[in-house]
């Protein structure tokens, strides 16, 4: 290997070519999924017909074909442009458009046409709005419940800057499951998440469980960003201590070259170990695996809470 020269702080040193160009990790064979183009285009057409977006598309979820082929999608309300720029997320960042007043009814119509029994509603961050979008989020949940009273409504919300009165606007619409993701361990949070804070996210979970004990609380972590096993277990315990009922653990996948690189691909047996450990710790349900995302097979995770 031919070394190349570099100069840092006035000191000449040698380095290898492989050291100077960081090579991305090769994906293991268990991280491959087929793309169903027909399912993808069909679901996109139905969503666009009601001016709706899905986080499945915007976040480049690897499960998109599997879920779309089942007629399932996680609806992303309040537009497709986020006011934050987290280094793991593929959702576009910029100046969002005004809220669509017809969106709550459109979400309910789409869910009814799709024959859903369990819907997950998420959103971009709307730090540009006086109430951060909490009223619109709550209205969407309320409309869903009025039109489809038997449907399980799960929300995956922003942190609303930790403001309890804004979290209340969603909780008072009475979703069955309130999900807010911790995303990563404490040490890595500043470099992974944009305006979010580790302890603030824990306080969101705590606020919901304390003030709305009948609502199931849920959170998730991405693995493979450079965290240690000790840090993962610490975060799991932090979530439990703050009232989290349900936990998801999935493999982080780099959506584009502009985003954080994958530091490690977690072996399948490690995920199985975290699954068992989470149940032993006291979570009501744990879903762990390379393709697990916070809303992936959300109905199955919900059902787990009644089988333990």
N, C-alpha and C positions, 0 to 999 in steps of 0.2 A: 504494500500500500504506500503510495507516494504521499509524504506529509506536505502540508501547505503552511506558509508562514502567516502569522497575524501579529498585530501590535496592539497592546492594551496598556494604557497608562505609561506609555513610553518604553515598555519592555517587550522585546521581541521574543516570541515563543513559537514552538512547533505544535501543530495539532493535526490529527488525521482527517481525511476527507469525510469519513463517516461521523466524526465528532462535529464537524462544521455544518453538516446538513442533517437535521433531525428527520429520521425516517418514521412514518406512521407505523403503528403496530399492525400486523396482518390479522384480519378477523379469523377467529377459529371457525371450524365447519358448522358448529351448532348455531351460528349467527347468520344464517342464510334463510331468506323467505322468498317465495315466488310472488310476483306481482300479477294480480288479476286485473287486466286493463278494462274488461267489460264491467266488472263490479265498480271499479274506480270511476269510470266516466258516467255510469248510471247514477251513482250516489251524488256526484258533483252536480249533475243536471238537476236533480231533485232539490238539492240545497240551494243552488243558484236561482231556481225558479221562485224561491221565497226569500231571496236576497240574504241567505244565511251562509255562515262559514263553519268549518269544522277545525278543531285543533289538530285532528288527525292529519289534515293536509298541511296546515300552516307550520306545524312543528315537525313535519316529515317523519311521522311515526312509522316504525317498521311493521306494525300490525295492521296497517291501513287496508290492505286487500282482504285479510281475514275478517275484519270487522265489517267492512263495506259489503262483503259477500253475504253476510248475515243480516244486512239491512240496519246495522248499528253504526252510529257515529257519535262522537262527543261534540255537541254544539258549542261553538265559541261565540258568545254574544259581545255586543258593543264594538263591533268592527273587527278588522284584521290587522290593525296597526297598534302596537303597544307603545306606551310612553317610557318604558324601561328598556334596557339593553343588556339582559343577562347573557353571560358569555357561553352558556350552554344551549340557549334557546334559538330556534330558527325563525320564530315569529318576527315579522318585520317591525322595525322601530321607526318612529317618526311622529308627525302630527296627525292624530286620528280625525276622522270625519265626525260630524254631529251624530248623536244617537238616533236610531230609527224608532219612532214611536210605535210602529206596527210590529216590531220584532217579537215582543212577548206572544202575541197571537200567532205569528208565523212559526215560532218554535213549537207552540202547541199543535198547530195544524200539521207540521212535518212529523212530529212524534206520533200523532194519531194516524196519519197516512201510513207510517212505517210499522204500525202495530206494536209499538214498544211497550214493554211492561216495566222497564227500568231505564231512566234517562239520566245522563250526566250532562250538566250544564256548567261550562267554564267561561272564562272571559280573558281578554287582554287587561293589562293594568291601564286605568284611566286617571292618572294623577293630574290630568288637565281639567277635570271636572270638580266643581265645588264639593260634591259628596263622593267623589272618586268612583262614581257609577253604582254606588250601593243601592240607591232607590230603584234604578232600572233593573238591577239584578234581582232585587226582592220582588218587583212587579212581575218579572218573568216567571219566577217560581210560583207566585200566587196565581197567575193565569194558568199555568200548567196544572196546578192542583184543582182549580175550579172546573176546568174543562175535562181533565182526566183524573178524577179523585182516587182511582185505584192504582195509578201508576206510581212506582217508587221514584222519587225525585232526589237525585244526588247532586250536590253542588261542589265545584272545585274553584275556590275563590282566591283573589289576590289577598294581600294582608290588610288592605284598607288602612295602611299606615298605623295599624294597631289601635284604631279608634273604635272603642266599644259601641258607641252609638251608631256607627256605620255597620259594624258586624251585626248589630241587632236588626237592621233593616232586612237582612237576608234571613236571619234566624226566625224572625217573627212571621215570615211566610211559611214556616214549618217544613223545610226540606227534611227528608228522612235521614240523610247522611250529609254531614258537613265536612268537606275535605279541604285542607290547606296544607300544601307540601312544605316540608322542611328542606327538601332538595339535597342537602349535603351536610357534612359534619361542621362543627363550630369553626375549626381552624381554617377550613377552605371557603367558608361562606363569603368573606369579603372579596375574594378573587373570582367567585363563581356567579354570585347573584348581584344584581345591579343596586337597587335602593333598598333591598330587603335586609333584614337583620335576623340572626339566629334566634335570639331571645324574644324578639317581637313575634316571630312565627309561633314559638312555643306559647306565647301569651294569647295568641288567637285561639289555639286549641283549648287552652285553659278557660278562656272567657266563654266559649261555646258550651263546654261541658259543665261549667259552674252555673251558668244562667239558663241553660236549656238542656237539662240532664237527659231528657227523653230523645234527644237527637244523637245519633251515632257520630263519633268523631273519627276522622281518618287522616293519615298523612303518609308521605312517601319519601324515600331516599334514592338517589342515583349512586351507583357504585362504579368504581373504576376511574375516579378523578385524582387518585393519589392518597386516599384516606387509608388508615390502618384498621385492622379488625377491632382493636381496642376502641378506636374512635367511633366506629359503627355501633358497637354495643353501647357505648356511652350515649350516643344520640337516640338509640332505641329506648334506653332507660329514661332519658330526658322526656321523650314523648309520653311514655307511660306515666311519669310523675306529673305531667301536665294534663292528663285525662284523655289521652288518645286511645281509642278502642281498636282501630283497624290499621294495619300497616302494609305498605307495598315497598318492595325492594327490587330494583331493576338495574340492568347494565346501561351505563351512559354510552351513547354512540355519538360521535362527532358529526353534526349535521352538514357542516361545510368547513373548508380550510380556514375560514375566519374565526371559527369557534375553538374552544378549548380542545386540545388533543386528548385521546384516551390514554391514560397511563397504565391501565391494566384491564385485561379481560378476565372477569371473575369466573372460575370453573363452576360447572353445574353442581358439584358436590358442596361447594362453599355456599351457594344459594340454598341448598337443601338444609345445610347446617344452620343458616340464619333463620330459615323457616321454623325449624324445630325449636331453636333457642327463643324466638319471639313468642311462640306459644307457651313455652315454659316460663317465660318472664311474666306472662299475664295478658298479652293481647288477645282480644276475642277472636280475631282472624288475622292471618298473615298470608300474603301472596308474594312469593319470591322466585325470581327466575330471570334469565337474560332478557326476555322480551316483555317482562312485566312493566306496565306503566300505570299511573295512578288511576286511570279510568278503564284499563284493559280488563275485560271480563268482570266488570264491576258488579254485575248481578250475581256472579258465582261467589265473589268475596263476601257480598252481603249475606248470601245464604249460609256461608260458613259460620257466621255469628250465631246461628241457631242450631248448629250441629256439634258444638263443643260443650 
